[in-house]
Amino acid sequence: LPKFLGIAVFDQAHQGAEEAAKELQNPAKLQFLGPTPENSVAGQIEIVTNAATQGVNAIMISNNSGDQIVPAAKAAHDKGIKVVTWDSPIPSAEGEDVFVAQVDFTETGKVMADMALNILGADGGKLAILSASPDAANQNAWNKAFQDILKNDPKYAKLQIVDLVYGDDQSEKSYNQALALVDKPPALQLIMAPTSVGIVAAAKAMQDEKLCDKIKVSGLGDPTEMGGYAKNGCAPQFALWSFVDLGYLAYYTAYALATGSLKAEEGAEFKAGRLGDYKITKDPTREKGLRILMGPFSVYTKDNLPQ
Protein backbone atom coordinates (compact mmCIF):
# COMPACT_ATOMS: atom_id res chain seq x y z
CA LEU A 1 0.00 0.00 0.00
CA PRO A 2 1.92 3.07 -1.23
CA LYS A 3 1.03 6.63 -0.27
CA PHE A 4 -0.81 6.69 -3.56
CA LEU A 5 -0.52 5.26 -7.06
CA GLY A 6 1.36 6.71 -10.00
CA ILE A 7 4.75 7.37 -8.36
CA ALA A 8 7.77 5.70 -9.99
CA VAL A 9 9.60 4.89 -6.74
CA PHE A 10 6.52 3.15 -5.30
CA ASP A 11 6.32 1.04 -8.46
CA GLN A 12 9.97 0.13 -7.83
CA ALA A 13 9.10 -0.90 -4.26
CA HIS A 14 6.33 -3.13 -5.62
CA GLN A 15 8.85 -4.68 -8.00
CA GLY A 16 11.09 -5.51 -5.03
CA ALA A 17 8.19 -6.98 -3.08
CA GLU A 18 7.24 -9.18 -6.04
CA GLU A 19 10.86 -10.38 -6.21
CA ALA A 20 10.73 -11.33 -2.52
CA ALA A 21 7.36 -13.07 -2.89
CA LYS A 22 8.78 -15.20 -5.72
CA GLU A 23 11.90 -16.12 -3.73
CA LEU A 24 9.82 -17.11 -0.72
CA GLN A 25 7.52 -19.14 -3.00
CA ASN A 26 4.44 -17.65 -1.44
CA PRO A 27 1.49 -18.98 -3.48
CA ALA A 28 -0.77 -16.15 -2.28
CA LYS A 29 -1.03 -13.14 -4.56
CA LEU A 30 0.63 -9.88 -3.53
CA GLN A 31 -1.92 -7.08 -3.87
CA PHE A 32 -0.66 -3.62 -4.86
CA LEU A 33 -3.42 -1.23 -3.80
CA GLY A 34 -3.29 2.52 -3.39
CA PRO A 35 -5.50 5.60 -3.40
CA THR A 36 -5.42 8.52 -5.80
CA PRO A 37 -3.18 11.48 -4.91
CA GLU A 38 -6.22 13.66 -4.23
CA ASN A 39 -7.72 11.12 -1.82
CA SER A 40 -4.57 9.79 -0.20
CA VAL A 41 -5.50 10.03 3.49
CA ALA A 42 -9.09 8.82 3.31
CA GLY A 43 -8.14 6.33 0.60
CA GLN A 44 -5.40 4.72 2.68
CA ILE A 45 -7.72 4.43 5.66
CA GLU A 46 -10.40 2.82 3.48
CA ILE A 47 -7.97 0.29 1.97
CA VAL A 48 -6.63 -0.75 5.40
CA THR A 49 -10.20 -1.00 6.74
CA ASN A 50 -11.28 -3.19 3.82
CA ALA A 51 -8.15 -5.35 3.98
CA ALA A 52 -8.98 -6.26 7.56
CA THR A 53 -12.16 -7.98 6.30
CA GLN A 54 -10.60 -9.79 3.34
CA GLY A 55 -8.50 -12.47 5.01
CA VAL A 56 -5.05 -10.98 4.43
CA ASN A 57 -2.27 -11.94 6.84
CA ALA A 58 -0.17 -8.78 6.53
CA ILE A 59 -0.46 -5.19 5.35
CA MET A 60 2.56 -3.17 4.22
CA ILE A 61 1.92 0.57 4.17
CA SER A 62 3.86 3.70 3.32
CA ASN A 63 1.78 5.87 5.61
CA ASN A 64 0.61 9.23 4.30
CA SER A 65 -2.14 9.64 6.90
CA GLY A 66 -0.27 10.48 10.09
CA ASP A 67 -2.02 9.07 13.15
CA GLN A 68 -5.36 9.25 11.35
CA ILE A 69 -4.59 5.70 10.15
CA VAL A 70 -4.38 4.39 13.75
CA PRO A 71 -8.01 3.20 14.24
CA ALA A 72 -7.92 1.23 10.96
CA ALA A 73 -4.43 -0.16 11.68
CA LYS A 74 -5.42 -1.18 15.22
CA ALA A 75 -8.59 -2.86 13.97
CA ALA A 76 -6.51 -4.89 11.51
CA HIS A 77 -3.91 -5.67 14.16
CA ASP A 78 -6.59 -6.80 16.62
CA LYS A 79 -7.67 -9.39 14.02
CA GLY A 80 -4.15 -10.84 13.96
CA ILE A 81 -3.03 -9.08 10.79
CA LYS A 82 0.60 -7.98 10.86
CA VAL A 83 1.02 -4.27 10.06
CA VAL A 84 4.41 -3.34 8.63
CA THR A 85 5.11 0.24 7.66
CA TRP A 86 7.81 1.09 5.13
CA ASP A 87 9.09 4.43 3.82
CA SER A 88 6.82 6.37 6.19
CA PRO A 89 5.72 5.08 9.63
CA ILE A 90 2.74 5.64 11.92
CA PRO A 91 3.97 8.51 14.16
CA SER A 92 2.57 7.05 17.40
CA ALA A 93 3.41 3.47 16.29
CA GLU A 94 -0.08 2.39 17.43
CA GLY A 95 -1.42 -0.51 15.40
CA GLU A 96 2.02 -1.08 13.84
CA ASP A 97 4.30 -4.09 14.36
CA VAL A 98 7.50 -2.64 12.94
CA PHE A 99 8.71 0.10 10.59
CA VAL A 100 11.12 -0.77 7.76
CA ALA A 101 13.14 2.45 7.52
CA GLN A 102 14.95 3.17 4.28
CA VAL A 103 17.66 5.20 6.06
CA ASP A 104 18.25 6.72 9.47
CA PHE A 105 15.97 9.75 9.55
CA THR A 106 18.46 11.92 11.44
CA GLU A 107 21.12 11.04 8.86
CA THR A 108 18.71 12.31 6.19
CA GLY A 109 19.00 15.79 7.67
CA LYS A 110 22.79 15.66 7.52
CA VAL A 111 22.83 14.42 3.92
CA MET A 112 20.50 17.27 2.93
CA ALA A 113 22.64 19.78 4.83
CA ASP A 114 25.85 18.52 3.23
CA MET A 115 24.35 18.71 -0.26
CA ALA A 116 23.12 22.25 0.40
CA LEU A 117 26.57 23.29 1.63
CA ASN A 118 28.29 21.65 -1.34
CA ILE A 119 25.97 23.42 -3.79
CA LEU A 120 25.95 26.88 -2.17
CA GLY A 121 29.54 26.89 -0.90
CA ALA A 122 31.13 28.40 2.19
CA ASP A 123 29.28 31.69 1.75
CA GLY A 124 25.98 29.86 2.23
CA GLY A 125 22.68 31.27 1.08
CA LYS A 126 18.92 31.23 1.41
CA LEU A 127 16.93 28.11 0.71
CA ALA A 128 13.38 26.80 0.96
CA ILE A 129 12.00 23.33 1.56
CA LEU A 130 9.43 21.97 -0.89
CA SER A 131 7.98 19.00 1.00
CA ALA A 132 5.28 16.45 0.22
CA SER A 133 2.33 16.32 2.62
CA PRO A 134 2.01 17.78 6.15
CA ASP A 135 0.73 14.33 7.23
CA ALA A 136 3.76 12.37 5.94
CA ALA A 137 5.70 11.27 9.03
CA ASN A 138 8.89 10.59 7.09
CA GLN A 139 8.90 14.04 5.46
CA ASN A 140 8.26 15.76 8.78
CA ALA A 141 11.10 13.87 10.46
CA TRP A 142 13.54 14.62 7.64
CA ASN A 143 12.61 18.30 7.58
CA LYS A 144 13.04 18.59 11.34
CA ALA A 145 16.42 16.84 11.21
CA PHE A 146 17.52 19.19 8.42
CA GLN A 147 16.31 22.28 10.30
CA ASP A 148 17.93 21.11 13.56
CA ILE A 149 21.36 20.51 12.06
CA LEU A 150 21.37 23.89 10.31
CA LYS A 151 20.38 25.55 13.58
CA ASN A 152 22.78 23.71 15.88
CA ASP A 153 25.93 22.93 13.87
CA PRO A 154 28.21 25.93 13.19
CA LYS A 155 29.41 24.24 9.98
CA TYR A 156 26.05 25.09 8.40
CA ALA A 157 25.54 28.49 10.04
CA LYS A 158 25.38 30.40 6.74
CA LEU A 159 22.62 28.22 5.32
CA GLN A 160 19.27 29.88 6.03
CA ILE A 161 15.87 28.21 5.57
CA VAL A 162 13.39 30.94 4.71
CA ASP A 163 10.27 28.92 3.83
CA LEU A 164 8.63 25.49 3.99
CA VAL A 165 5.84 24.66 1.55
CA TYR A 166 3.93 21.52 0.56
CA GLY A 167 3.21 20.18 -2.90
CA ASP A 168 1.30 17.11 -1.64
CA ASP A 169 3.47 14.91 -3.91
CA GLN A 170 1.46 16.11 -6.88
CA SER A 171 3.50 17.24 -9.88
CA GLU A 172 1.44 20.27 -10.88
CA LYS A 173 1.00 21.57 -7.35
CA SER A 174 4.71 21.06 -6.57
CA TYR A 175 5.64 22.84 -9.81
CA ASN A 176 3.44 25.81 -8.90
CA GLN A 177 4.75 25.90 -5.34
CA ALA A 178 8.31 26.04 -6.68
CA LEU A 179 7.39 28.96 -8.92
CA ALA A 180 5.67 30.71 -6.01
CA LEU A 181 8.83 30.39 -3.93
CA VAL A 182 10.76 32.20 -6.65
CA ASP A 183 8.33 35.12 -6.59
CA LYS A 184 8.47 35.61 -2.81
CA PRO A 185 11.19 37.61 -1.07
CA PRO A 186 13.91 37.03 -0.05
CA ALA A 187 15.70 35.85 -3.17
CA LEU A 188 16.34 32.10 -3.05
CA GLN A 189 19.45 30.24 -4.14
CA LEU A 190 18.28 26.68 -3.48
CA ILE A 191 15.08 24.64 -3.28
CA MET A 192 15.49 21.49 -1.16
CA ALA A 193 12.81 18.91 -2.01
CA PRO A 194 12.94 15.68 0.04
CA THR A 195 10.37 14.06 -2.26
CA SER A 196 10.84 12.30 -5.59
CA VAL A 197 7.83 14.12 -7.06
CA GLY A 198 8.68 17.55 -5.67
CA ILE A 199 12.32 17.51 -6.74
CA VAL A 200 11.45 16.71 -10.38
CA ALA A 201 8.72 19.36 -10.41
CA ALA A 202 11.02 22.00 -8.88
CA ALA A 203 13.85 21.23 -11.30
CA LYS A 204 11.47 21.40 -14.27
CA ALA A 205 10.08 24.71 -13.01
CA MET A 206 13.57 26.22 -12.73
CA GLN A 207 14.51 24.85 -16.15
CA ASP A 208 11.33 26.16 -17.80
CA GLU A 209 11.87 29.62 -16.31
CA LYS A 210 15.58 29.54 -17.24
CA LEU A 211 16.52 30.08 -13.59
CA CYS A 212 18.93 27.17 -13.10
CA ASP A 213 21.93 29.53 -13.00
CA LYS A 214 20.39 31.43 -10.07
CA ILE A 215 18.37 28.80 -8.17
CA LYS A 216 19.56 25.23 -7.76
CA VAL A 217 17.45 22.24 -6.76
CA SER A 218 18.44 19.37 -4.47
CA GLY A 219 16.81 16.79 -2.20
CA LEU A 220 15.70 13.18 -2.59
CA GLY A 221 15.04 11.97 -6.12
CA ASP A 222 15.10 8.99 -8.46
CA PRO A 223 18.25 9.12 -10.65
CA THR A 224 16.32 7.80 -13.65
CA GLU A 225 14.04 10.86 -13.42
CA MET A 226 16.69 13.39 -12.32
CA GLY A 227 19.57 12.54 -14.65
CA GLY A 228 18.84 15.29 -17.16
CA TYR A 229 18.63 17.95 -14.46
CA ALA A 230 21.94 16.81 -12.97
CA LYS A 231 23.61 17.04 -16.38
CA ASN A 232 22.27 20.52 -17.19
CA GLY A 233 23.19 21.94 -13.77
CA CYS A 234 19.68 22.50 -12.40
CA ALA A 235 20.20 19.82 -9.72
CA PRO A 236 23.94 19.40 -9.10
CA GLN A 237 23.45 16.90 -6.26
CA PHE A 238 20.59 14.77 -4.98
CA ALA A 239 20.30 11.56 -2.98
CA LEU A 240 18.20 8.41 -2.68
CA TRP A 241 18.25 4.77 -1.64
CA SER A 242 17.01 1.71 -3.53
CA PHE A 243 13.22 1.52 -3.44
CA VAL A 244 13.45 -1.94 -5.01
CA ASP A 245 15.43 -3.08 -1.97
CA LEU A 246 13.00 -1.31 0.36
CA GLY A 247 10.00 -3.17 -1.08
CA TYR A 248 11.98 -6.41 -0.98
CA LEU A 249 12.91 -5.95 2.69
CA ALA A 250 9.36 -4.91 3.64
CA TYR A 251 7.97 -8.10 2.08
CA TYR A 252 10.54 -10.35 3.77
CA THR A 253 9.69 -8.67 7.09
CA ALA A 254 5.92 -8.98 6.66
CA TYR A 255 6.21 -12.62 5.52
CA ALA A 256 8.42 -13.55 8.49
CA LEU A 257 6.00 -11.91 10.92
CA ALA A 258 2.90 -13.42 9.29
CA THR A 259 4.35 -16.94 9.25
CA GLY A 260 5.57 -16.71 12.84
CA SER A 261 9.29 -17.06 12.14
CA LEU A 262 9.88 -13.51 13.41
CA LYS A 263 8.41 -11.71 16.42
CA ALA A 264 7.99 -7.94 16.47
CA GLU A 265 10.21 -7.34 19.47
CA GLU A 266 13.45 -5.54 20.15
CA GLY A 267 16.50 -7.68 19.41
CA ALA A 268 14.75 -10.15 17.09
CA GLU A 269 16.90 -11.09 14.09
CA PHE A 270 16.13 -12.55 10.67
CA LYS A 271 17.63 -12.99 7.21
CA ALA A 272 16.16 -11.10 4.27
CA GLY A 273 17.33 -12.98 1.20
CA ARG A 274 20.00 -11.22 -0.86
CA LEU A 275 20.07 -8.25 1.53
CA GLY A 276 21.38 -10.34 4.41
CA ASP A 277 20.80 -10.13 8.15
CA TYR A 278 18.68 -7.58 10.00
CA LYS A 279 17.73 -6.84 13.58
CA ILE A 280 14.66 -5.13 15.06
CA THR A 281 15.65 -2.21 17.29
CA LYS A 282 13.89 0.65 19.02
CA ASP A 283 13.10 3.49 16.66
CA PRO A 284 15.06 6.53 17.90
CA THR A 285 12.62 8.90 16.21
CA ARG A 286 9.45 7.51 17.87
CA GLU A 287 8.99 6.78 21.56
CA LYS A 288 7.03 3.53 21.08
CA GLY A 289 8.14 2.41 17.63
CA LEU A 290 10.26 -0.53 16.50
CA ARG A 291 12.50 -0.20 13.47
CA ILE A 292 14.45 -2.23 10.91
CA LEU A 293 17.08 -0.02 9.29
CA MET A 294 17.95 -0.68 5.64
CA GLY A 295 20.30 2.03 4.33
CA PRO A 296 22.47 3.32 2.80
CA PHE A 297 22.14 6.62 0.94
CA SER A 298 23.57 7.17 -2.52
CA VAL A 299 24.41 10.78 -3.42
CA TYR A 300 24.22 11.41 -7.17
CA THR A 301 25.88 13.98 -9.40
CA LYS A 302 26.23 14.15 -13.18
CA ASP A 303 29.36 12.00 -12.79
CA ASN A 304 27.85 8.89 -11.14
CA LEU A 305 24.37 8.52 -12.62
CA PRO A 306 23.33 4.90 -13.27
CA GLN A 307 23.65 3.88 -16.91
HELIX and SHEET records of a PDB file:
HELIX    1   1 ALA A    8  GLU A   23  1                                  16    
HELIX    2   2 PRO A   37  ASN A   39  5                                   3    
HELIX    3   3 SER A   40  ALA A   51  1                                  12    
HELIX    4   4 GLY A   66  ILE A   69  5                                   4    
HELIX    5   5 VAL A   70  ASP A   78  1                                   9    
HELIX    6   6 PHE A  105  LEU A  120  1                                  16    
HELIX    7   7 ALA A  137  ASN A  152  1                                  16    
HELIX    8   8 PRO A  154  TYR A  156  5                                   3    
HELIX    9   9 SER A  171  ASP A  183  1                                  13    
HELIX   10  10 SER A  196  ASP A  208  1                                  13    
HELIX   11  11 PRO A  223  LYS A  231  1                                   9    
HELIX   12  12 PHE A  243  ALA A  258  1                                  16    
HELIX   13  13 GLY A  273  LEU A  275  5                                   3    
SHEET    1   A 5 ALA A  58  ILE A  61  0                                        
SHEET    2   A 5 LYS A  82  TRP A  86  1                                        
SHEET    3   A 5 VAL A  98  ALA A 101  1                                        
SHEET    4   A 5 LEU A 290  LEU A 293  1                                        
SHEET    5   A 5 THR A 281  LYS A 282 -1                                        
SHEET    1   B 4 LEU A 159  TYR A 166  0                                        
SHEET    2   B 4 GLY A 125  SER A 131  1                                        
SHEET    3   B 4 LEU A 190  ALA A 193  1                                        
SHEET    4   B 4 LYS A 216  GLY A 219  1                                        
SHEET    1   C 2 PHE A 238  LEU A 240  0                                        
SHEET    2   C 2 SER A 298  TYR A 300 -1                                        
SHEET    1   D 2 GLU A 269  LYS A 271  0                                        
SHEET    2   D 2 ASP A 277  LYS A 279 -1                                        
END                                                                             
